[in-house]
């Protein structure tokens, strides 16, 4: 946290733009959920659940699993889940967390369950490495209905396959992977918004050239670090901790 604060201060001193690549603000599934919430199609949110689950039961020899600083899935996947939640609901009042090391030979957190306490709902953020089935991405329940979505945004595998933002299929999810809106009537399949990671770079270019706001404020990333640290302390103590303790 101290390094993040120092970097923010240095950018202000040098009058330079500082941002963090929180690309998953431009995931198609997140944009779809954000739109549903803004349109009040779910009503007042009562329960929010967000997952990045994988099946990797064996420890791999790579830095993000071995590093003593910044390693483990809490630092790898946690910032994405936390940042999206803060974008939807702002800062919580408190946090309750379980951060565990489950795999044999693992020296970092490879399971976490964070509960962010809001005045009228709870947000459960979860990741583990023992989920062999399709990733349950979102389960969101409200007074007017619920939304459920599985599978991950397609942009990362598209990039790995050589597709870019200029491809006509860029960011488009197959219809069979769309999420469902459940209300009193029949379930409705909700077409996913197109993902658009390129918007981060377009907005960053405007920030550098024309002093427009950066696409992701560095202070937002600092809050992710604070919440991760608070989650680890909550897990260690077995207690719910107020954000005032961050």
QUIVEN-V314657 format. One record per residue. PSI is psi as a letter, one per 30 degrees, with the letter a starting at -180 (* if undefined). OMEGA is omega as a letter, one per 30 degrees, with the letter a starting at -180 (none if undefined). Layout:
psi;omega
PSI;OMEGA
PSI;OMEGA
This chain:
psi;omega
e;a
e;l
e;l
e;l
e;l
e;a
e;l
e;l
e;a
e;l
e;l
e;l
e;a
f;a
h;l
l;l
k;a
k;a
l;l
k;a
i;l
i;a
f;a
g;l
f;a
g;l
k;l
e;a
e;l
e;l
e;l
e;l
e;l
e;l
e;l
e;l
e;l
e;l
g;l
g;a
f;l
f;a
b;l
k;a
k;l
f;a
k;l
k;a
k;a
k;a
k;l
i;a
k;a
l;l
j;l
i;a
f;l
k;l
k;l
l;l
i;l
l;a
e;a
f;l
f;a
f;a
k;l
f;l
j;l
g;l
l;l
l;a
f;l
e;l
f;a
e;a
f;a
e;a
e;l
e;a
e;a
e;a
e;l
e;a
e;l
e;l
e;a
e;a
f;a
a;a
k;l
l;l
e;a
l;l
k;l
k;a
k;l
j;l
j;a
l;l
j;a
e;a
k;l
k;a
f;l
k;l
g;a
l;l
k;l
g;l
k;l
k;l
j;a
k;l
j;l
k;a
j;l
l;a
e;a
g;l
l;l
k;l
j;a
j;a
k;a
k;l
k;l
l;a
g;l
g;a
j;a
f;a
a;l
k;a
k;l
j;a
e;a
k;l
j;a
k;a
k;l
l;a
f;a
f;a
a;l
l;a
k;l
k;a
k;l
l;l
l;a
l;l
k;a
f;a
e;a
e;l
e;l
e;l
e;l
f;l
f;l
g;l
k;l
l;a
f;l
f;l
k;a
f;a
g;a
k;l
f;a
k;l
k;l
k;a
e;a
f;l
g;l
l;l
l;a
k;l
k;a
k;l
a;a
e;l
a;a
k;l
k;a
k;l
k;a
j;l
k;a
k;l
l;l
k;l
l;a
i;l
f;a
f;a
e;l
e;a
e;l
e;l
e;l
e;l
e;l
e;l
e;a
e;a
e;a
g;l
g;l
l;l
k;l
l;a
e;l
j;a
k;l
e;l
e;l
e;l
e;l
e;l
e;l
e;l
e;l
e;a
e;l
e;l
e;l
e;l
e;l
e;l
e;l
e;l
e;a
e;a
f;a
h;a
l;l
k;a
k;l
l;l
f;l
f;l
f;a
*;none
